[in-house]
Amino acid sequence: MEKMMKDKGNQMADMELKLPSGEIRYGFTNDYMFRAVLQRNNNVLKHLLAALLEIDVSQITSCEITNPIVLGENMDDKTCVMDVRVLLNDSQLINLEMQIGHLENWPNRSVFYLSRLFCNIHSGENYNRIKPSMHIGILTELLFDDVKEFYSEYLLTNTKNQRIFSRNFSLRVLQLSQLETVPEEKRDSELYKWAKLFCAKTWEEIQMAVKESKVMGEAVKCLYELSEEENIRLLCEGRERYRMDMDCAREEGLEQGLREGIDQGIQQGIQQGIQLEKVQSLVNLVCKKIKKNCSVQETADMLEEEEGVIQAVYNVAKEFAPDYDVDAIIEKLKEKRVPRNKSSHLTCLNLSMLRCCQSAYSGTPHSFALHREIYPASICKVIS
């Protein structure tokens, strides 16, 4: 036993010597890095799941990521989802997510993902074959103002007598912002230790967090090795840039979007708070794609916008070839009426889809999610 402890100490010491000092550029709360660590080291994944499920790690005989990505490879719309889907012990499905801020639509989105996960049998199969499903969100900000809990579980229950309807459909939330609210007597738990590791901002804090845990040492070693790979760093940077862009938009009051349709016209929308510089940004990106001979569909896919929006910009922009004067294109767009998208209440050129408008109707219920939680490499390339 003494020799084992000594070997463990030597291993940790060796790892500490290899770590840099100062700020961690891309830590565990970067969702790409979080996924990369879990995908590269299955033992880390296993121990983290044991902590989140509040079970002994010996109860986990297998945990397989069912939606792996090629680490370091550029992402497209099909591969850039950062949630980690796990098949646990061949009998349970878990969707694990690291979410940095922006929780406006998270309750609906997490239930949507959980519902999709729960539909895990084929047509005609017995419902008894459905695997229990769980969505676990690790959040950096407070989800509900009146629920300041470190770790919470949500189940389908009877609202009158609290009878649990089913434990096979559950959602758990780990709130890193509530780390300091954990009582002293519970700070020995593995979950608290993992949360403290995730919250570390410097390599010195990392070293303190992993002193007594070999598996957390493995996680940190993996984090460090991944951070030394250029392609991984670039993809982490892309995710950070996306978050910064969204933060900037929110600071300017852009997050609610404009609920007015095309019937009120783009000019009225601008008068209600559209930030013209954001329109310019999207039109500029579209013009770059036109110059590269990209189709409307390709551009819509890369910029994650409705084809109707991109088509409208294309139609006008081509009138200004080959110089593509962005200001002139926007002025022309303001004069035009754009066909309504048949599948949406909103107009194709509703500038909320351009992430560039401020709602004039803040009390109106959301009719669609303002943004998707992905930032494909195609966007990173365009704006870099």
C-alpha positions in Angstrom: 0.0 0.0 0.0 2.8 2.4 0.9 4.5 1.7 -2.4 1.3 2.3 -4.3 0.8 5.7 -2.6 4.4 6.5 -3.4 4.0 5.6 -7.0 0.9 7.6 -7.2 2.7 10.6 -5.7 5.5 10.2 -8.2 3.0 10.1 -11.1 1.4 13.3 -9.9 4.7 15.0 -9.3 5.8 14.1 -12.8 2.6 15.5 -14.2 3.0 18.7 -12.2 6.5 19.2 -13.6 5.2 19.1 -17.1 2.3 21.6 -16.6 2.8 25.3 -17.4 1.9 28.1 -15.1 -0.6 30.9 -15.3 -4.0 31.0 -17.0 -5.5 28.0 -18.8 -6.4 29.2 -22.3 -8.9 26.5 -23.0 -10.1 24.6 -19.9 -12.8 22.1 -19.2 -15.6 24.6 -19.6 -14.8 25.0 -23.3 -17.3 22.6 -24.7 -15.0 21.3 -27.5 -12.2 20.7 -25.0 -14.6 19.0 -22.6 -15.8 16.7 -25.3 -12.3 16.0 -26.5 -11.0 15.0 -23.1 -14.0 12.6 -22.5 -13.6 11.1 -25.9 -9.9 10.6 -25.7 -9.9 9.1 -22.2 -12.6 6.6 -21.4 -11.5 6.2 -17.8 -12.1 9.9 -17.2 -15.5 9.6 -18.7 -16.3 6.6 -16.5 -15.3 8.3 -13.3 -17.1 11.5 -14.2 -20.3 9.6 -14.9 -20.0 7.7 -11.6 -19.8 11.0 -9.8 -22.7 12.5 -11.7 -24.9 9.4 -11.2 -23.7 9.3 -7.5 -22.8 5.6 -7.8 -19.5 3.7 -7.2 -17.4 3.5 -10.3 -17.3 -0.3 -10.0 -21.0 -0.3 -11.0 -20.0 1.0 -14.5 -18.9 -2.0 -16.6 -18.9 -0.1 -19.9 -19.5 3.4 -21.2 -19.5 4.0 -25.0 -19.7 7.4 -26.7 -22.3 6.8 -29.5 -21.7 10.1 -31.3 -17.9 10.4 -31.6 -16.2 13.0 -33.7 -12.8 13.0 -35.4 -10.8 15.2 -32.9 -9.0 18.0 -34.6 -11.0 17.7 -37.8 -13.0 20.7 -39.1 -16.6 20.5 -38.1 -19.7 20.9 -40.2 -23.4 20.9 -39.4 -23.5 17.2 -38.8 -20.4 16.9 -36.5 -20.3 20.1 -34.5 -22.8 19.2 -31.8 -20.9 19.2 -28.6 -23.2 17.1 -26.4 -21.7 13.7 -25.6 -24.1 10.8 -25.9 -23.2 7.7 -23.9 -24.5 4.2 -23.8 -23.9 3.1 -20.2 -23.6 -0.6 -19.3 -25.5 -1.4 -22.6 -28.7 -0.4 -20.7 -29.0 3.3 -20.2 -28.5 6.4 -22.5 -27.0 9.6 -21.2 -26.6 12.9 -22.9 -23.9 15.0 -21.3 -23.5 18.7 -22.0 -21.2 21.5 -20.9 -23.1 24.8 -21.3 -21.4 28.2 -21.0 -24.0 30.8 -20.2 -26.9 31.7 -22.5 -29.6 29.7 -20.7 -32.7 31.5 -22.2 -33.9 28.5 -24.1 -32.0 25.8 -22.3 -35.0 24.2 -20.4 -36.8 23.6 -23.7 -33.7 22.6 -25.6 -32.6 20.1 -22.9 -36.1 18.5 -22.8 -36.1 18.3 -26.6 -32.7 16.5 -26.5 -33.9 14.2 -23.7 -37.1 13.4 -25.6 -35.1 12.5 -28.7 -32.8 10.4 -26.6 -35.7 8.6 -25.0 -37.1 7.5 -28.4 -34.5 4.7 -28.7 -36.6 1.8 -30.1 -37.5 1.0 -33.7 -41.1 1.0 -35.0 -42.9 -2.2 -33.9 -40.6 -2.9 -30.9 -42.0 -3.4 -27.5 -42.0 -0.3 -25.3 -40.4 -2.3 -22.6 -37.2 -2.2 -24.6 -36.9 1.6 -24.3 -33.6 2.3 -22.5 -33.9 4.8 -19.5 -32.6 8.1 -20.6 -31.0 11.1 -18.8 -29.8 14.5 -19.9 -27.1 16.0 -17.7 -26.3 19.7 -18.1 -23.1 21.1 -16.5 -23.9 24.9 -16.4 -21.6 27.8 -15.7 -24.5 30.1 -14.8 -27.6 29.9 -12.7 -30.5 28.2 -14.5 -33.4 29.4 -12.3 -33.1 32.4 -10.0 -35.1 30.6 -7.3 -33.2 27.3 -7.5 -29.7 28.0 -6.2 -28.7 24.3 -5.8 -25.4 22.8 -6.7 -26.9 19.6 -8.1 -30.5 19.0 -9.0 -32.6 16.2 -10.5 -35.9 16.7 -12.4 -38.4 13.9 -12.9 -41.9 13.5 -14.2 -44.1 13.7 -11.1 -47.7 14.1 -9.9 -48.0 17.8 -8.9 -50.5 17.0 -6.2 -49.0 14.2 -4.3 -45.4 14.2 -5.7 -45.8 10.6 -6.9 -42.9 9.9 -9.4 -44.4 8.9 -12.7 -41.2 7.5 -14.1 -37.5 7.5 -13.3 -36.6 6.5 -16.9 -36.9 10.0 -18.2 -34.8 12.4 -16.1 -32.8 15.6 -16.2 -30.0 16.6 -13.9 -28.3 20.0 -13.6 -24.8 20.7 -12.1 -24.5 24.4 -11.5 -20.8 25.4 -11.3 -21.8 28.8 -10.1 -23.1 27.3 -6.9 -19.8 25.5 -6.0 -19.2 27.7 -2.9 -22.7 26.9 -1.5 -21.7 23.2 -1.0 -21.5 22.6 2.8 -18.1 21.7 4.2 -19.2 18.2 5.1 -20.1 17.4 1.5 -16.9 18.7 -0.1 -15.3 15.3 0.0 -17.7 14.1 -2.7 -16.3 13.2 -6.1 -18.8 15.4 -7.7 -17.6 18.5 -5.8 -14.0 17.6 -6.7 -14.9 17.4 -10.4 -16.8 20.7 -10.2 -13.8 22.4 -8.6 -11.6 21.0 -11.4 -13.9 22.3 -14.1 -13.9 25.8 -12.4 -10.1 26.0 -12.3 -8.8 29.1 -14.2 -5.1 28.6 -13.8 -2.7 25.6 -14.0 -1.8 26.2 -10.3 -5.5 25.7 -9.4 -5.5 22.6 -11.5 -2.6 21.2 -9.6 -4.3 21.8 -6.3 -7.6 20.2 -7.5 -5.9 16.9 -8.6 -3.6 16.3 -5.7 -5.5 13.3 -4.3 -7.1 11.9 -7.5 -5.2 9.9 -10.0 -8.1 9.9 -12.5 -8.4 13.7 -12.3 -4.6 13.7 -12.9 -5.4 11.7 -16.1 -8.0 14.3 -17.1 -5.6 17.2 -16.6 -2.8 15.4 -18.5 -5.2 14.8 -21.3 -6.3 18.5 -21.2 -2.7 19.6 -21.4 -1.8 17.3 -24.3 -4.9 18.3 -26.3 -4.1 22.0 -25.7 -0.7 21.4 -27.3 -2.3 20.2 -30.6 -2.8 23.1 -33.0 -6.0 21.8 -34.6 -7.6 21.3 -31.2 -6.6 24.8 -30.2 -8.1 26.3 -33.3 -11.4 24.5 -32.8 -11.5 25.6 -29.1 -10.8 29.1 -30.3 -13.7 28.9 -32.7 -16.0 27.9 -29.9 -14.7 30.8 -27.7 -15.1 33.3 -30.5 -18.7 32.2 -31.0 -19.4 32.7 -27.3 -17.8 36.1 -27.4 -19.9 37.1 -30.4 -23.1 36.0 -28.7 -22.1 37.8 -25.5 -21.5 41.0 -27.5 -24.9 40.7 -29.2 -26.6 40.3 -25.9 -24.9 43.3 -24.3 -26.3 45.3 -27.1 -29.8 44.1 -26.4 -30.0 41.9 -29.5 -30.9 38.6 -28.0 -34.7 38.8 -28.1 -35.1 39.3 -31.8 -37.7 41.1 -33.8 -41.2 39.4 -33.8 -42.5 41.6 -36.5 -43.0 40.0 -40.0 -42.2 41.3 -43.4 -45.6 43.1 -43.4 -44.1 45.8 -41.3 -41.1 46.0 -43.6 -37.4 46.0 -42.9 -37.4 49.8 -42.5 -39.8 49.6 -39.6 -37.7 46.9 -38.1 -34.7 49.1 -38.2 -36.6 51.9 -36.5 -37.5 49.4 -33.7 -33.9 48.7 -32.8 -32.1 46.8 -35.5 -28.3 47.2 -35.2 -27.2 48.0 -38.7 -23.6 46.8 -38.2 -24.9 43.3 -37.6 -26.8 43.4 -40.9 -23.7 44.6 -42.6 -21.7 41.7 -41.2 -24.0 39.1 -42.6 -24.4 40.7 -46.0 -20.6 41.0 -46.1 -20.2 37.3 -45.4 -22.8 36.4 -48.1 -20.9 38.6 -50.6 -17.7 36.7 -49.9 -19.5 33.5 -50.6 -20.9 34.8 -53.9 -17.3 35.7 -54.9 -16.3 32.1 -54.2 -19.2 30.9 -56.4 -20.9 29.2 -53.5 -24.6 28.3 -54.1 -27.4 29.7 -52.0 -27.8 26.3 -50.3 -24.1 26.0 -49.5 -24.0 29.5 -48.1 -27.2 29.0 -46.0 -25.7 25.8 -44.6 -22.3 27.4 -43.8 -23.9 30.5 -42.2 -26.7 28.6 -40.6 -29.4 30.8 -42.0 -32.7 30.2 -43.8 -32.3 29.7 -47.5 -34.9 32.4 -48.1 -32.8 34.9 -46.2 -29.7 34.1 -48.2 -31.6 34.0 -51.5 -33.0 37.5 -50.9 -29.5 38.8 -50.2 -28.1 36.9 -53.3 -30.7 38.4 -55.6 -29.9 42.0 -54.5 -26.1 41.5 -54.1 -25.7 40.3 -57.7 -27.0 43.6 -58.9 -23.9 45.2 -57.4 -21.3 42.8 -58.8 -18.3 42.8 -59.0 -17.6 45.3 -56.2 -20.6 44.3 -53.9 -21.1 47.6 -52.1 -22.5 46.3 -48.8 -24.2 49.6 -47.8 -25.8 49.9 -51.2 -27.0 46.3 -51.0 -28.6 46.9 -47.6 -30.3 50.1 -48.9 -31.8 48.1 -51.8 -32.9 45.3 -49.4 -34.8 47.8 -47.3 -36.8 48.8 -50.4 -37.7 45.2 -51.3 -40.4 42.8 -49.9 -39.3 39.3 -49.5 -41.5 36.2 -49.8 -42.7 34.6 -46.6 -41.1 31.3 -45.6 -44.0 28.7 -45.8 -42.7 26.8 -42.8 -42.4 29.7 -40.4 -44.5 32.4 -38.8 -41.6 34.8 -39.4 -40.4 36.3 -42.6 -37.4 34.9 -44.3 -35.7 38.2 -44.0 -36.7 38.8 -40.4 -33.5 40.2 -39.2 -33.7 38.3 -35.9 -32.4 35.4 -38.0 -29.5 37.6 -38.8 -28.8 37.9 -35.1 -28.9 41.6 -35.5 -32.1 43.0 -34.1 -33.6 44.2 -30.8 -37.1 43.2 -29.9 -39.8 45.8 -29.8 -42.1 43.3 -28.1 -40.1 41.9 -25.2 -43.3 40.5 -23.6 -44.2 38.3 -26.6 -43.6 34.6 -26.2 -40.7 33.2 -28.1 -41.8 31.6 -31.4 -38.4 30.1 -32.2 -35.0 29.6 -30.7 -32.8 32.6 -31.4 -29.7 30.7 -32.0 -28.3 27.3 -32.3 -25.5 26.2 -29.9 -23.0 25.4 -32.6 -20.3 27.2 -34.4 -19.0 25.2 -37.3 -15.6 25.5 -38.7 -16.9 27.1 -41.8 -17.9 30.1 -39.9 -14.5 30.2 -38.1 -12.9 30.3 -41.5 -15.1 33.1 -42.8 -14.6 35.5 -40.0 -10.9 34.7 -39.2 
